[in-house]
Amino acid sequence: MKVNKGTGVYELGARAGHEDAPARDTADPRLDRATQARIGDQLRAMYSELLDQPVPDRFVELLAKMDDESRERSR
């Protein structure tokens, strides 16, 4: 995985500098456990700061409104 300097977006695959990677058999697209673990670690690293952020008040209010409407429909 590599960050595109122009957009700041993480890129995977050929665009991330893996042009010379050997072709894979596409008949079995499952990822091995090591690859899954690496992806999980990278996602946790990318989103851990976001998870520590408080939920904005407008989202809390919207969720409360949706809960109220859902309760009204179920009566």
Sequence and secondary structure as in RCSB ss.txt:
>XXXX:A:sequence
MKVNKGTGVYELGARAGHEDAPARDTADPRLDRATQARIGDQLRAMYSELLDQPVPDRFVELLAKMDDESRERSR
>XXXX:A:secstr
 EE TTT  EE GGGGT TT     TT     HHHHHHHHHHHHHHHHHHHTS   HHHHHHHHHHHHHHHHHT 
